[in-house]
Amino acid sequence: MVRFGPAGNSSLFYEEGHKSSLEIPKFLREKGLTAYEYQCGRGVRVTEDFCYKLKKASEENDILLSIHSPYYINLASEDREKLDKSFHHIEKSLWAAEKMGAKVIVVHPGSIIKGKKREESLAKAKSFLEEVLAKTKNYEGIKIGLETMGKVNQLGSLDEVLSLCLLSNRLKPVIDFGHLHAREGGLFNRREEFQKVLEKIGEVLGEERLREIHIHFSPIEYTQGGEKKHRTFDEKEYGPRFEDFAPLIFKYNLSSVIISESQDKQTEDAILMKNIYDSLKGGR
């Protein structure tokens, strides 16, 4: 089963008179959506009571939750204090996920170490992730999702994310096609380019883990350094386009959660992606 939903609350949610994120599961169900990525980018600031209430509302409305962890995480830092803070953010995200019933936390791998080869940053991140995995065994039922990143100076190319995910089945690749598009200078304009990504994931991690990848998808504006700003499907001049990717969901039998991160229109664009998917499914 493929699920679609937004990252956080779109402008439409508030325009329709909603105020609390506890209202989001019913709102999404009424829109025909089945997933939601709760945003903790600025810190995990939720109470246990809130988490339980969101879990209950999500179960009642068949909404599968994931959590986006704080942006401050850097798996490759050379500063022990910063690594300790990164661990705290990951552990707190896992705690919130457990209370909410979320199955995945999404983590940005961080930045490469200035003045050193990318391989050294990757090695540092692997070492720290092994530490994280050892210290969070009580959360083994929740996947730590490692996201492909949109800027060249960030750790998070496709190859880097897959290399990190080889450490453990608890690590899940979060494939952000907008980020990859920006990182590669607008590469993803044809089905074949998306297919190469899926083929690589299957080769490195195996077909079972490929089928369960967590996906972020939105058009994106970029510069020479990569990601600049998330855009919407209404803005036709920006890629990537979901209609180029959608047929591959069936070709590779994906059962992914697909999250829209479109600027202010993540709900509308999640609906658009689901409609494209349903139209293709109906013809099979």
C-alpha positions in Angstrom: 0.0 0.0 0.0 1.3 3.4 -1.0 0.4 6.3 1.3 0.4 10.0 0.5 0.5 13.0 2.9 2.0 16.3 3.7 5.0 17.4 5.7 3.4 19.6 8.4 0.3 21.8 8.1 -0.3 23.6 4.8 -2.0 27.0 4.5 -5.2 25.2 3.4 -5.4 23.6 6.9 -5.5 27.0 8.6 -7.7 28.6 5.8 -10.4 26.0 6.6 -10.4 27.1 10.2 -8.3 24.5 11.9 -5.8 25.5 14.6 -4.4 22.4 16.4 -2.3 19.6 14.8 -4.7 17.2 16.7 -7.2 18.1 14.0 -4.9 17.1 11.1 -5.7 13.4 10.9 -9.4 14.0 10.3 -8.6 16.8 7.9 -6.3 14.5 5.9 -8.7 11.6 5.9 -11.4 13.9 4.5 -9.0 14.9 1.7 -8.3 11.2 0.9 -4.8 11.2 2.3 -3.3 8.6 4.6 0.1 9.8 5.9 1.4 12.8 7.8 5.0 13.9 8.7 4.9 15.7 12.0 7.5 18.5 12.0 10.1 18.8 14.8 12.6 20.7 12.8 13.1 23.4 15.5 13.1 20.9 18.3 11.0 18.1 19.8 8.6 20.2 21.9 5.7 17.9 22.4 4.2 16.5 25.6 3.4 12.9 26.2 -0.3 13.7 26.4 -0.2 15.5 23.0 1.5 12.5 21.5 -1.1 10.0 22.8 -3.9 12.2 21.5 -2.3 12.5 18.1 -1.8 8.7 18.0 -5.4 8.1 18.9 -6.7 10.6 16.2 -4.3 9.1 13.6 -5.4 5.5 14.3 -9.1 6.5 14.1 -8.5 8.2 10.7 -6.0 5.7 9.3 -3.2 8.2 9.1 0.4 6.7 9.2 2.7 9.0 11.1 6.4 9.9 10.7 8.4 12.6 12.4 11.0 15.0 11.0 13.7 15.3 13.5 15.5 18.6 14.4 17.6 20.3 11.7 20.4 20.7 14.2 21.6 17.1 13.9 25.0 16.6 12.4 26.2 13.0 12.4 29.7 14.0 11.2 30.6 16.7 13.7 34.1 16.6 15.1 32.9 18.4 18.3 31.9 15.9 21.0 29.5 18.3 22.6 27.6 18.7 19.3 27.5 15.0 18.8 26.0 14.6 22.3 23.3 17.2 21.3 22.7 15.4 18.1 22.2 12.2 20.0 19.7 13.9 22.3 17.7 15.2 19.4 17.6 11.7 17.9 16.7 10.1 21.2 13.9 12.6 21.9 12.6 12.1 18.3 12.4 8.3 18.9 10.7 8.9 22.2 8.0 11.1 20.6 7.7 8.6 17.7 7.0 5.8 20.1 4.4 7.8 22.0 2.7 8.9 18.7 2.9 5.5 17.1 5.1 6.9 14.3 7.2 4.3 12.4 10.0 6.5 11.1 12.0 9.5 12.2 13.6 11.5 9.4 17.2 12.7 10.1 19.4 15.1 8.1 22.9 13.6 8.1 24.5 17.0 8.5 27.4 18.9 6.9 30.7 17.6 5.5 33.8 18.5 7.5 35.4 21.7 6.1 38.9 21.2 4.6 38.6 17.4 4.6 37.6 14.7 2.1 34.0 13.7 2.0 35.0 10.2 2.9 36.2 11.4 6.3 32.9 12.9 7.0 31.2 9.7 6.0 33.4 7.6 8.2 32.7 9.9 11.1 29.0 9.7 10.5 29.2 5.9 10.4 31.1 5.7 13.7 28.5 8.0 15.4 25.6 6.1 14.0 26.9 2.9 15.4 27.0 4.6 18.8 23.4 5.8 18.3 22.2 2.4 17.3 23.8 0.8 20.3 22.3 3.3 22.7 18.8 3.2 21.3 18.1 -0.5 21.2 14.9 0.0 23.2 13.5 1.8 20.1 14.2 -1.0 17.6 10.7 -0.9 16.3 11.2 2.6 14.9 13.3 3.2 11.8 15.9 6.0 11.7 15.4 7.5 8.3 18.5 9.1 6.7 17.5 11.8 4.1 19.2 12.6 0.8 20.2 16.3 1.0 19.8 19.1 -1.5 23.1 21.1 -1.0 26.5 19.9 -2.3 28.2 20.8 0.9 25.9 18.6 2.9 26.5 14.9 3.7 23.7 13.1 2.0 24.3 12.1 -1.6 22.4 9.0 -2.7 25.6 6.9 -2.4 26.4 8.4 1.1 22.9 7.6 2.4 23.0 4.1 1.1 26.4 3.5 2.6 25.2 4.6 6.0 22.1 2.5 5.7 24.2 -0.6 5.2 25.1 -0.4 8.9 21.8 -1.7 10.1 18.2 -2.6 9.0 17.1 -0.1 11.5 18.3 2.6 9.1 15.9 3.5 6.3 16.8 5.6 3.2 14.6 8.7 2.9 14.8 9.6 -0.8 14.1 13.2 -1.3 13.8 13.5 -5.1 13.6 17.3 -4.9 16.9 17.4 -3.1 18.5 15.0 -5.5 17.2 17.1 -8.4 18.8 20.2 -6.9 22.0 18.5 -5.9 22.5 17.2 -9.4 21.7 20.5 -11.1 18.3 19.6 -12.4 19.0 16.0 -13.4 15.6 14.4 -12.8 13.6 15.2 -15.8 13.1 11.8 -17.3 11.8 8.4 -16.0 15.2 6.8 -16.7 16.9 9.1 -14.2 14.4 8.1 -11.4 14.8 4.5 -12.4 18.6 4.6 -11.9 18.1 5.7 -8.3 15.7 2.8 -7.6 18.0 0.4 -9.3 20.9 1.6 -7.2 18.9 1.2 -4.0 18.0 -2.3 -4.9 21.5 -3.2 -5.8 22.9 -1.9 -2.5 20.2 -2.6 0.0 18.2 -5.4 -1.7 14.7 -5.4 -3.1 12.8 -5.7 0.2 14.3 -2.5 1.6 13.8 -0.8 -1.8 10.1 -1.5 -1.7 9.8 0.2 1.7 11.8 3.4 1.1 10.4 6.6 2.6 10.0 9.3 -0.1 9.9 13.1 -0.1 8.8 14.7 -3.3 8.3 18.3 -4.3 9.5 20.7 -7.1 12.5 22.7 -6.1 14.5 25.8 -7.1 18.2 25.4 -7.0 21.5 27.2 -7.6 25.0 26.0 -8.4 25.4 25.0 -4.7 22.1 23.0 -4.8 18.8 23.5 -3.0 17.5 27.1 -2.8 13.7 26.8 -2.1 10.9 24.3 -2.3 8.2 25.1 -4.9 4.8 23.7 -5.9 3.5 21.7 -8.8 1.6 24.8 -10.0 5.0 26.3 -10.9 5.6 24.3 -14.1 9.1 25.7 -14.6 10.4 23.7 -11.6 11.2 20.0 -11.4 11.1 17.2 -10.7 7.6 16.2 -11.8 5.8 13.4 -10.1 4.2 12.1 -13.4 7.7 11.1 -14.5 8.2 9.0 -11.4 4.8 7.6 -10.7 4.9 4.6 -13.2 8.0 3.3 -11.4 5.9 2.8 -8.2 4.2 -0.1 -10.0 7.3 -1.3 -11.9 9.2 -1.8 -8.6 6.2 -2.7 -6.5 6.9 0.1 -4.0 4.9 0.3 -0.7 6.3 3.6 0.2 5.1 6.6 2.2 5.3 9.6 -0.1 5.4 13.0 1.6 4.9 16.3 -0.1 7.1 19.2 1.0 5.8 21.7 -1.5 5.9 25.3 -0.2 2.6 26.1 1.6 0.7 23.7 -0.7 1.9 20.4 0.7 -1.6 19.1 1.2 -2.8 20.1 -2.3 0.3 18.6 -3.9 0.0 15.4 -1.9 -3.5 15.1 -3.3 -2.2 15.7 -6.8 0.4 12.9 -6.4 -2.3 10.5 -5.1 -4.6 11.4 -8.0 -1.8 10.6 -10.5 -1.1 7.4 -8.7 -4.7 6.4 -8.6 -5.2 7.1 -12.3 -2.3 4.8 -13.2 -3.5 2.2 -10.8 -7.0 2.3 -12.3 -5.6 1.5 -15.7 -3.9 -1.7 -14.5 
